[in-house]
Each structure stands twice: as C-alpha cells, then as structure tokens.
Amino acid sequence: MENLVLAFAIIGVLGVGAQWIAWRLNLPAIVLMAAAGVMAGPVFGVLSPPDTPPGTPPMEALFGEFYRPMIAVAVAVILFEGGLTLNFAEIRGLTRGVRRLVFPGVPIAWGLGAIAAYVIAGLSWQTALLFGGIMVVTGPTVIIPLLRQSKLNQRPATLLKWEGIINDPLGALLAVLVFEFLVFSDHAGSPTQIIASIFLAALLAGVLGYMIGRFAALCFRHGWIPEYLKPPVLLVSVLVCFELANLLQHEAGLLAVTAMGVTMANSRIASINELRLFKENIAVLLVSGVFIILTANLTFETMSQLDWPAFWYLVAMLFVVRPLTVFISTIGAGLPWTERLLVGWIAPRGIVAVAVSSFFAVSLLEAGYPDASKLIPLAFAMVFATVTLHGFSISPLAKALDLAIKERPGVLIAGASPWSIGLAAKLMEMEIPVMVADASWRRLKPARLANVPTYYGEILSEVTEHHVDLNRFGYVLAVSGNEAHNALVSTDLAPEFGRAAIFQINARGKGEDRRALSYTLQGKTFLHSGAQLEEMLQRHYAGWTYQRTKLSDEYTPERYLEERGENHEIILVVRKGALLFASQEKPVKMEIGDTVLAYLPKPAEPKSGAASDQPEAAKSDIEPI
C-alpha cells in the first residue's frame, strides 16, 4: 500500500471497529485489536507497501521517518493521561495494602522482573533492567473491565484498581530512568558523574513539566482560555512540553509530560473532569490506532524470537515474580491469605506496556543493544498471556476463594430528589444496597441526613470509575430532573449493566411526539404508569408512602390488586433475591412468594373508635418516608 490516507483509514476502522466489537461481545478490546493488527500486517500484508523487502517491518516501510515520531507522541499522551489520574488527595486515603503494593511492591517487582529477564529470557542486564521497569505496569484500561466482570468484593477490587492506576506511570518512569542511565553510561565518566547527570536531567524534565502544568492550570482557572479552546490548548501544551524536554535531554520528554499531568491533576482546576474526558477520548483514538500499527509492524522473524526461554520467562513472571512480589510487599498489611493469593495472580498488562516497550526497543537498538529486538515480542506475549489467563480465571478464582460479592445486586440511583431519596431509604430498610449519585451537594443533603450512601460528582465522569464500586450494583435508576442527562446515563452505562437493568423516569415527549427523545437513547421507562418526575414529587408532598407486602397463599396477588384499586404505583417486586422493577415496556406480574414494594396515597384518618380491617400482611410496614 502506498496511499497513506487509505492506510490511516484502514487503521482507524480496524482499531475503532475492534473496540466496538469488544464492547458488543464483552471481550477484552486489546486482544481483538492485536488480532486485527496481526491479520492486517504479517498475515495478509494489507498495510505493507508492495516493495517492502523481506523481514522489514511493514509499518516502518510504510511511514518511513514518521513511524517513530508517531509512536513517541502516542506514548507521551498515554503517560500524560496516567499522570492526570494521580490526585494526591485521593491517594492519601488509600488502604495500607495499596500503599504496600506501590512501595515496596514496585521496587520488588522491578528487581525480580529484571532478574527473570536476565537469567531466563537471556536479555543483557541493561535491557533486562529497562524491561523489568516496564513490566511493573498493570494499567486501569485492562484491570477495571476485569473487575466489573468478576464482581469482586470491595477490598480486593480496590487493591487491584488503585495499583493499576498508580503503577501505570511509575513503570514507564522506571524505564525512562534506566534508559537515561544507559545513555549516560555510554559516555566517559565516573559512576558519580553518571548518577549526577541522570538526576540533573530528571530534575530539569520534572521542573519543565511542572512549570508548563502550573501555567496551563493558571490560564484555565483565571479564564484566560475559553472553554472550547481548553482541550486543544491542553493537547498542544503536552506536545510542547514533550519536545522541549527532549531538546534539553534525549528522551526526557516522557518524564516531563508525566510530571505535567500530575501537576494539573493536583491544581484544583474546576474543569478538570471535562479535560479528563477529552483526554480519555483522544487516548482511546490514539491507543486504537497505535496498537494496530504496532501489531501490524510485527514480522514472522520478530515473532520467531518467542522461543522456549521466552515461554519460561512468561511462566516465571506469572507464577513466581508476581505472587512473590505481592506476598513480600503485603507482609503485615492485615490482608487475609485469600486476598493475597488473588491479587498475586491477577496482573494483566495492557496498552502502556506494549507502547512503551516498542518505543524503547527502537531507541535501544539505535544505541547499540541488539537484544532490544526481543522486547516487542516479549511485551506482546506478556499482554496476550495475562489478559487471556487472568480474564478467564478471575471469576472462578474469586468464587472459589469466597471473594465474590454474594449479596443481592444493589441499585444505583442517578439523580437526587425528595422522592428518589425516600425510595433509597426504603430500599436500605429492605436490605438492598443502594447509592444516590448527584452532581449537586445541596440536593444530596437530605440523603446524607438520612444516612443514605451518596456519591457527589458526575456519574458519567471517568473519575467515577476510580471512586464508585460499580460491581456492587446490578440496576440503575436514572431519575434526575434533566431528561437528556437521564438518557445519557442510560446510554453510557448500558454496556456495563445491560439495557434490561437500566430504568429511566419518563421523558416529557410521549408516543410519536417529534420533540421526544429517541427511544434508542433511553433506558426502560420506569413505573407502569410512566409517571414523570414532577408527578412523583407531587405525590411525595401529598403524603404518599411506601409499603412492602409479602404475598402468600392466604394473601394472593389478586387480593392485593383488588384491595389497592387503581390508585397505587408498583415500584418493584423481589422474587428469589432478584429485583424486578416496574416498567411500561414489561409490566411486572406478581406471583405468590413475591415481596412487593408499592407507592400508595396517604391513608385516610380512621374515624374515632373505628378498627382497621386492612390485612395484617399488607399493613406491616406502612410509614411515611
């Protein structure tokens, strides 16, 4: 292929298409992207120029001198993304186990991984040190989907999630420092001079990243840059920071952009969530394209380097290095052996490991380290092995170790109002896990006073994934006063929960109203009547109450409906531990043995001396919320 525009189009279709298929089939996206790249590259040669010499990497032949700068820019943006997630205020409250996995866990994993690469894989000690640093990475892009799949308990899920978030940039930084050491060691000088030079280069790069990050944050806070220009200004700032640091010292730009990201993450920028959303979007696009390029650049000669030593290296990393690292670093952390065993097994590598390995492999080859050619196939093998083995084993292992969530699936209520908070309080009384999420601190005040679990923040933000354990919830109620936001919540969370488990309060438009939101954007319409939020609030202020009723052979569903009449609203039915929420699309049919939660008008005041003839089963827990 000689048409670069067509090549970019094919790469985009393959990368984004693989991610879309992975989303639809609930599969690891990284595996599908790698398969697509291999098929387009070494297998069918779709992206190979027609005159590519045998054994020449096709992508390097296609893009020529632009190949390495493309990879460098992608790695810079990925590392900036990692730095932008490191908010010190959030890390400060971590458990002792997470802190131990970072220190001394990272140095231990680095040392053991380097020894394995040197002794088993046959790398030189210089290359082994660099690759050992890269293999520390267990990024959130692969960890978080596994946690959703396995429904882990809170503590082991927190350990794995935050380890991936923090170690993501740390592994790349270790590789940068080792590379700087190797570059300086090639020049004449004593060890003291080499260490001093590395320290000075790292200090200059860190200071540059800090200054650019602080200046960008200052501009954003004071409104010197309009909202619509903030994302492009941020991207340009990352590129400027990366190249300026590289001009000061070879490959120091990676350290500088990471420092810039950490600086901005801790600068109290009001629009930081929007910037993170942009960063996530651009990173997904870059990751898709770059991963296709990296896999398509493989040749059969490169993959042939995966010999028996490489296989035994993978075995050592999976069954010795990782478990030993977790066991040593968590001594005295108060973790049970089951959690240490699970965390010691689960450590999938992802995009960062492959991208950084590919970047430094080229640099080391140019610096005179021929064994660096093994880094790319080893990194790909590590990604495939860990994503596949850990992806298929995490759920059975969690259940075998009694670390999977056993309680009934909870309810995530997006949108705080007096009515929805009352519903949350009633669900808590029924021992159903519940959380009310809202971006307004004021609207959440009644929930806090009622001791209802809350999340203050935008439920659609990427940051929410790091702070809310979505594994606890099996259902979503989008019931805010903003119909468009409810639709967006339903659409955004559908891949995680499934459309059948997401319910949205009725939008204003009904039937074929052209102004109504498209049904494809909404969840199932909450409640049989399809009542709107305004109507539910009116009922709340009119004194309507929640009532829980157990149906039995004596108190049948027919009798229940006959006594309630038409003036009632079924909320949900609990049947054998499962929650069946009422919706317009699929009305709930009650059965004997069900527990019914209904919303009823305020009962009339009984006349003086009159006795109530309401069945005992139906009046057991009537009280206003």
C-alpha positions in Angstrom: 0.0 0.0 0.0 1.3 3.4 -1.0 -1.7 5.6 -0.2 -1.1 6.9 3.4 -4.6 8.4 3.7 -6.1 5.0 2.9 -3.7 3.4 5.3 -4.9 5.7 8.1 -8.5 5.0 7.2 -7.9 1.2 7.4 -6.0 1.6 10.7 -8.9 3.7 12.1 -11.5 1.2 11.0 -9.6 -1.8 12.4 -8.8 -0.1 15.8 -12.2 1.5 16.5 -14.0 -1.5 15.0 -12.2 -3.9 17.2 -13.1 -1.8 20.3 -16.7 -1.7 19.2 -16.9 -5.5 18.7 -15.2 -6.0 22.1 -17.9 -3.7 23.6 -20.7 -5.6 22.0 -19.3 -9.1 22.8 -17.9 -8.1 26.3 -14.4 -9.2 25.3 -11.0 -7.7 26.0 -10.5 -5.0 23.4 -6.7 -5.3 23.5 -6.9 -8.9 22.3 -9.2 -8.1 19.3 -7.0 -5.1 18.3 -3.9 -7.2 18.4 -5.6 -9.9 16.3 -6.8 -7.2 13.8 -3.3 -5.8 13.5 -1.6 -9.2 13.0 -4.1 -10.1 10.3 -3.6 -6.8 8.5 0.2 -6.9 8.9 2.2 -10.0 8.8 -0.6 -12.4 7.8 -2.3 -10.7 4.8 0.0 -7.8 4.3 -2.9 -5.3 3.7 -0.8 -2.4 5.1 2.5 -3.4 3.6 4.0 -1.4 0.8 4.4 -3.6 -2.4 8.2 -3.2 -2.5 8.8 -4.0 1.2 12.0 -6.1 1.5 11.5 -9.5 3.2 11.9 -9.2 7.0 11.4 -5.4 7.0 8.7 -4.2 9.5 5.8 -3.1 7.2 4.8 -0.1 9.2 8.3 1.3 9.3 8.4 0.8 5.5 5.0 2.5 5.1 5.5 5.5 7.3 9.3 5.8 6.9 10.8 8.6 9.1 7.3 9.4 10.6 6.9 6.0 12.3 9.0 6.7 15.4 7.6 10.2 16.0 4.0 8.9 15.8 4.8 6.3 18.4 6.6 8.9 20.6 3.6 11.3 20.5 1.2 8.5 21.4 3.3 7.3 24.3 3.6 10.9 25.5 -0.2 11.4 25.5 -0.7 8.0 27.3 1.8 8.9 30.0 0.2 12.3 30.4 -3.1 10.5 30.8 -1.6 8.4 33.6 -0.3 11.4 35.4 -3.6 13.2 35.1 -5.2 10.5 37.2 -2.8 10.8 40.1 -4.5 13.1 42.5 -2.5 13.1 45.8 -5.7 13.9 47.8 -7.2 10.7 46.5 -4.1 8.6 47.1 -3.7 9.9 50.6 -6.7 7.9 51.9 -5.7 4.6 50.4 -5.5 1.4 52.5 -2.3 0.1 53.8 -2.4 -2.8 51.3 -2.5 -0.4 48.3 0.4 1.6 49.6 2.4 -1.6 50.1 1.8 -2.7 46.6 3.3 0.6 45.4 6.1 0.7 47.9 7.9 -1.7 48.4 5.9 -3.6 45.8 7.1 -1.6 42.7 10.9 -1.9 43.5 10.4 -5.6 44.3 8.6 -6.3 41.1 11.2 -4.3 39.2 14.1 -6.2 40.7 12.5 -9.7 40.3 11.3 -8.9 36.8 14.7 -7.8 35.8 16.4 -10.9 37.2 13.9 -13.1 35.3 14.5 -11.2 32.1 18.3 -11.5 32.5 18.5 -15.1 33.8 15.6 -16.8 31.9 14.9 -14.6 28.8 18.5 -14.1 28.1 18.5 -10.3 27.9 21.5 -8.3 28.8 21.4 -6.7 32.2 20.9 -3.3 30.8 17.9 -4.3 28.7 16.6 -6.5 31.4 16.6 -3.6 33.9 14.6 -1.4 31.4 12.1 -4.2 30.6 11.7 -5.1 34.3 10.5 -1.5 34.9 8.0 -1.6 32.0 6.5 -4.9 33.3 5.6 -3.2 36.6 2.7 -1.7 34.7 -0.8 -3.1 35.3 -2.9 -0.4 33.8 -6.5 0.5 34.6 -7.6 0.1 31.0 -7.4 -3.7 31.5 -7.9 -4.0 35.2 -11.3 -2.2 35.5 -13.1 -4.3 32.9 -11.9 -7.5 34.7 -13.2 -6.1 38.0 -16.7 -5.5 36.5 -16.7 -8.9 35.1 -15.8 -10.7 38.3 -17.9 -8.8 40.8 -15.1 -8.8 43.4 -15.5 -7.7 47.0 -14.6 -4.2 47.8 -11.2 -4.6 49.3 -9.5 -6.8 46.6 -11.1 -4.8 43.9 -9.7 -1.6 45.5 -6.3 -3.2 45.7 -6.2 -4.1 42.1 -7.8 -1.0 40.8 -5.5 1.5 42.6 -2.4 -0.5 42.0 -3.1 -0.2 38.2 -3.8 3.5 38.4 -0.7 4.4 40.3 1.7 1.9 38.7 0.7 2.9 35.2 3.0 5.9 35.0 5.5 4.5 37.5 6.6 1.6 35.3 7.2 4.0 32.3 9.2 6.3 34.6 11.4 3.5 35.7 12.0 2.7 32.0 12.9 6.3 31.3 15.4 6.5 34.2 17.1 3.2 33.1 17.3 4.5 29.6 18.8 7.8 30.7 21.4 5.8 32.7 22.2 3.7 29.7 22.6 6.8 27.5 24.9 8.5 30.1 26.9 5.3 30.8 28.0 5.2 27.1 29.9 8.4 27.7 33.1 8.6 29.6 32.7 9.4 33.3 32.7 8.0 36.7 29.6 6.4 38.3 29.1 9.5 40.4 29.1 11.7 37.3 26.6 9.4 35.6 24.2 9.4 38.5 24.6 13.2 38.9 23.8 13.7 35.2 20.7 11.4 35.4 19.5 13.3 38.4 20.0 16.6 36.8 18.3 15.6 33.6 15.4 14.1 35.5 15.2 17.3 37.7 15.2 19.6 34.6 12.5 17.5 32.9 10.4 17.4 36.0 10.7 21.1 36.6 9.8 21.8 33.0 6.7 19.6 33.2 5.7 21.2 36.5 6.1 24.8 35.2 4.0 24.1 32.0 1.4 22.3 34.0 1.1 25.1 36.5 1.0 27.7 33.8 -1.8 25.8 32.0 -3.7 25.4 35.2 -3.3 29.1 35.9 -4.7 30.0 32.5 -7.7 27.7 32.9 -8.5 28.9 36.4 -8.5 32.6 35.5 -10.5 32.2 32.4 -7.7 33.3 30.0 -8.6 30.5 27.7 -12.3 29.9 26.6 -13.9 26.6 27.4 -14.0 25.4 23.8 -10.2 26.0 23.4 -9.1 24.3 26.6 -8.9 20.7 25.1 -6.8 21.7 22.1 -4.6 24.0 24.2 -4.0 21.1 26.6 -3.0 18.8 23.7 -0.7 21.4 22.2 0.8 22.0 25.7 1.6 18.3 26.1 3.3 18.2 22.7 5.3 21.4 23.5 6.4 20.0 26.9 7.4 16.7 25.4 9.6 18.3 22.7 11.2 21.0 24.8 12.3 18.3 27.3 13.7 16.2 24.5 15.7 19.2 23.3 17.1 19.5 26.8 17.9 15.8 27.1 17.3 12.9 24.9 14.0 11.1 25.7 13.4 13.3 28.8 10.1 14.3 27.4 8.3 11.2 28.8 9.2 12.2 32.3 8.2 15.8 31.6 4.7 15.0 30.3 4.1 12.7 33.3 5.1 15.5 35.7 2.8 17.9 33.8 -0.1 15.5 34.1 0.4 15.0 37.9 0.8 18.8 38.3 -2.5 19.5 36.6 -4.3 16.7 38.5 -3.4 18.4 41.8 -4.0 22.1 40.7 -7.7 22.3 41.6 -9.0 23.1 38.1 -12.8 23.4 38.0 -12.9 21.9 34.5 -10.6 19.0 35.3 -13.4 16.4 34.7 -14.0 17.9 31.2 -10.3 17.8 30.5 -10.1 14.2 31.6 -13.0 13.3 29.4 -11.2 14.9 26.4 -8.0 13.1 27.4 -9.9 9.9 27.5 -11.4 10.4 24.1 -8.1 11.3 22.4 -6.3 8.5 24.2 -8.9 5.9 23.0 -8.3 7.1 19.5 -4.5 7.1 19.8 -4.5 3.7 21.6 -6.7 2.1 18.9 -4.5 3.4 16.0 -1.1 2.9 17.7 -1.9 -0.6 18.8 -3.0 -1.6 15.3 0.2 0.0 13.9 2.4 -1.9 16.5 0.9 -5.3 15.8 0.9 -4.8 12.1 4.6 -3.9 12.3 5.4 -7.4 13.6 7.1 -9.7 11.2 7.4 -13.5 11.3 11.1 -13.0 12.0 10.3 -10.9 15.1 7.7 -13.4 16.4 10.1 -16.2 15.9 12.2 -14.9 18.8 9.5 -16.2 21.1 11.5 -19.4 21.9 11.5 -21.7 24.9 13.4 -19.2 27.1 10.6 -16.6 26.3 8.0 -19.2 27.3 9.7 -19.9 30.6 10.1 -16.2 31.2 6.3 -15.8 31.0 5.9 -18.7 33.4 8.3 -17.2 35.8 6.5 -13.8 35.6 3.1 -15.3 36.1 3.8 -17.9 38.8 6.9 -16.6 40.6 7.5 -12.9 40.2 4.0 -11.6 40.7 3.0 -13.9 43.6 6.3 -13.4 45.4 6.1 -9.6 44.9 2.6 -9.5 46.5 3.5 -11.9 49.3 6.6 -9.9 50.3 5.1 -6.4 50.0 1.9 -7.2 51.9 3.5 -8.8 54.9 2.0 -7.0 57.9 -0.7 -5.3 55.9 -3.5 -7.1 57.5 -4.7 -8.9 54.4 -6.1 -12.4 54.5 -4.3 -15.1 52.5 -7.2 -15.4 50.1 -6.9 -11.8 49.1 -3.1 -12.0 48.8 -3.5 -15.1 46.6 -6.0 -13.5 44.3 -4.0 -10.2 43.9 -0.8 -12.2 43.5 -2.4 -13.9 40.4 -4.2 -11.0 38.7 -1.8 -8.6 37.0 -2.8 -8.1 33.3 -0.6 -5.9 31.2 -2.1 -3.6 28.6 -1.5 -0.8 26.1 1.1 1.1 28.1 3.4 -2.0 28.3 3.3 -2.6 24.6 3.6 1.1 23.5 6.5 1.9 25.9 8.3 -1.4 25.0 8.0 -0.6 21.3 9.3 2.9 21.8 12.3 2.0 23.8 13.1 -1.1 21.7 13.8 1.2 18.7 15.9 3.6 20.9 17.9 0.8 22.4 18.6 -0.7 19.0 19.9 2.6 17.8 22.0 2.9 21.0 23.8 -0.4 20.2 21.8 -3.0 22.2 20.8 -5.7 19.7 18.9 -7.8 22.2 16.4 -5.0 22.5 14.7 -6.5 19.4 13.2 -9.1 21.9 11.3 -6.5 23.9 8.4 -6.2 21.4 7.6 -9.9 21.1 8.1 -10.4 24.8 5.7 -7.5 25.6 3.1 -8.8 23.2 3.4 -12.3 24.6 3.0 -10.9 28.2 -0.1 -9.0 27.2 -1.8 -11.9 25.5 -0.9 -14.3 28.3 -2.0 -12.1 31.2 -5.2 -10.7 29.5 -6.3 -14.2 28.4 -5.4 -16.2 31.5 -6.5 -13.6 34.1 -9.6 -12.7 32.1 -10.9 -16.2 32.1 -9.8 -17.2 35.6 -10.6 -14.2 37.8 -14.3 -15.0 38.2 -13.9 -18.7 39.1 -11.0 -17.9 41.4 -12.9 -15.2 43.2 -15.8 -17.5 43.8 -13.5 -20.4 44.9 -11.8 -18.0 47.4 -15.1 -16.6 48.6 -14.1 -13.1 47.4 -17.0 -12.5 45.0 -20.0 -10.4 46.0 -22.7 -12.6 47.4 -25.3 -10.0 48.4 -28.2 -9.3 46.1 -27.3 -6.7 43.4 -27.7 -3.1 44.5 -29.4 -0.1 43.0 -27.6 3.0 41.7 -29.9 5.9 41.7 -28.7 8.7 39.4 -30.5 11.9 40.5 -31.3 13.2 44.0 -34.8 14.5 44.8 -37.0 14.1 47.9 -38.9 11.3 46.2 -35.8 9.3 45.0 -34.1 9.8 48.4 -37.2 8.4 50.0 -37.1 5.4 47.7 -33.4 4.9 48.5 -34.2 4.9 52.3 -36.9 2.3 51.8 -34.5 0.1 49.8 -32.0 0.3 52.5 -34.6 -0.8 55.0 -35.3 -3.8 52.8 -31.5 -4.6 53.0 -31.0 -3.8 49.3 -27.6 -2.0 48.7 -28.3 1.5 47.3 -26.4 4.7 46.4 -27.7 8.1 45.3 -25.4 9.9 42.9 -25.8 13.6 42.0 -23.5 16.5 41.0 -25.3 18.8 43.4 -24.1 18.8 47.0 -27.3 20.7 48.1 -29.6 18.1 46.5 -27.7 15.3 48.3 -28.2 16.9 51.7 -31.4 15.1 52.6 -29.8 11.8 51.7 -26.8 12.5 53.9 -29.1 13.4 56.8 -31.0 10.1 56.3 -27.7 8.1 56.3 -28.2 7.0 52.7 -24.9 6.3 50.8 -24.2 9.1 48.3 -21.7 9.9 45.6 -21.1 13.6 45.0 -20.0 14.0 41.4 -20.9 13.4 37.8 -21.8 9.8 37.4 -20.6 9.8 33.8 -17.1 11.1 34.6 -14.2 8.7 34.2 -13.2 9.6 37.7 -16.3 7.9 38.9 -14.8 4.5 37.9 -12.0 5.1 40.4 -14.2 6.1 43.3 -17.5 4.1 43.0 -17.5 0.4 43.2 -20.0 -0.3 40.4 -19.6 -4.0 40.9 -22.0 -3.7 43.9 -24.8 -2.6 41.7 -26.9 -4.5 39.2 -29.6 -1.9 38.4 -29.6 1.8 37.5 -32.5 4.3 38.0 -31.9 7.5 36.0 -34.4 9.8 37.7 -32.8 13.3 37.7 -34.8 16.3 36.5 -32.7 16.5 33.3 -34.2 14.2 30.7 -31.2 14.5 28.4 -28.9 13.6 31.3 -31.0 10.6 32.2 -30.8 9.4 28.6 -27.1 9.9 28.5 -26.7 7.9 31.8 -28.8 5.1 30.3 -26.8 5.0 27.1 -23.4 5.3 28.8 -24.0 2.7 31.4 -25.8 0.2 29.2 -22.6 -1.7 28.2 -21.8 -2.3 31.9 -25.2 -3.1 33.3 -27.2 -4.1 30.2 -30.3 -2.3 28.8 -32.6 -4.6 30.7 -31.2 -3.3 34.1 -31.4 0.4 33.4 -34.7 2.3 34.1 -35.3 6.0 33.3 -38.0 8.2 34.6 -40.5 9.1 31.8 -39.4 12.0 29.4 -42.0 14.7 28.5 -42.5 13.6 25.0 -44.9 10.6 24.5 -45.9 8.5 21.6 -44.8 9.9 18.3 -44.0 13.4 19.6 -41.2 14.6 17.3 -39.7 16.5 20.3 -39.4 13.4 22.4 -36.0 11.8 22.9 -35.4 8.8 20.7 -36.2 5.5 22.4 -32.8 4.3 21.3 -31.2 6.7 23.7 -33.3 5.8 26.7 -33.5 3.1 29.3 -36.7 1.2 30.0 -39.4 3.6 31.2 -39.6 3.4 35.0 -43.0 2.6 36.5 -46.1 1.0 35.0 -47.9 4.4 34.6 -44.8 6.1 33.1 -45.3 8.9 35.6 -42.9 11.9 35.2 -40.7 13.2 38.0 -43.0 16.2 38.6 -45.9 13.8 39.3 -43.8 11.7 41.6 -42.8 14.8 43.6 -46.4 15.9 43.8 -47.3 12.5 45.3 -44.4 12.8 47.7 -45.5 16.2 49.0 -49.1 14.9 49.1 -48.0 12.3 51.7 -47.8 9.2 49.6 -45.9 6.3 51.4 -44.0 3.2 50.5 -45.5 -0.1 51.5 -43.8 -3.5 51.5 -46.1 -6.5 51.2 -45.4 -10.3 51.2 -47.7 -12.3 49.0 -48.7 -15.7 50.1 -51.3 -18.4 49.6 -53.6 -16.6 52.0 -52.8 -13.1 50.6 -52.7 -13.7 46.8 -51.7 -11.2 44.1 -55.4 -11.0 43.0 -56.5 -10.0 46.5 -53.6 -7.5 46.7 -54.6 -5.7 43.5 -58.3 -5.8 44.4 -57.7 -4.0 47.7 -55.3 -1.4 46.2 -57.6 -0.4 43.3 -56.1 1.7 40.6 -54.6 4.5 42.8 -51.3 2.9 43.5 -47.9 2.6 41.9 -45.9 -0.7 41.9 -42.1 0.1 42.3 -40.6 -3.3 42.3 -41.1 -6.9 43.1 -38.4 -9.0 44.9 -38.5 -12.6 43.7 -36.0 -15.1 44.9 -33.4 -12.4 45.6 -33.8 -10.8 42.1 -35.3 -7.3 41.7 -38.0 -6.8 39.1 -38.6 -3.1 38.6 -41.9 -1.9 37.2 -41.7 -0.5 33.6 -44.1 0.4 30.9 -42.4 -1.9 28.4 -42.7 -5.0 30.6 -45.3 -4.8 33.4 -44.4 -6.9 36.4 -46.7 -9.9 37.0 -46.8 -10.7 40.7 -46.6 -14.3 42.0 -47.2 -16.0 45.3 -44.0 -15.7 47.4 -43.0 -12.3 46.0 -42.4 -9.2 48.1 -44.0 -6.1 46.5 -42.9 -2.6 47.1 -45.6 -0.1 46.2 -46.2 3.7 46.5 -49.6 4.4 48.0 -51.6 7.6 48.8 -51.7 8.8 52.3 -54.1 6.6 54.2 -57.3 8.3 55.3 -57.6 9.1 59.0 -59.8 6.4 60.7 -62.9 7.6 62.4 -62.7 7.7 66.2 -63.1 4.2 67.6 -63.2 2.5 64.2 -61.0 -0.5 63.7 -59.0 -1.0 60.6 -59.8 -4.1 58.6 -56.6 -4.0 56.5 -54.9 -7.4 56.3 -52.0 -7.8 58.6 -49.7 -8.7 55.8 -50.5 -5.5 54.0 -50.1 -3.1 56.8 -47.0 -4.5 58.4 -44.7 -1.7 57.5 -46.6 1.3 56.3 -44.9 4.5 57.3 -44.2 7.9 55.6 -40.7 8.4 54.3 
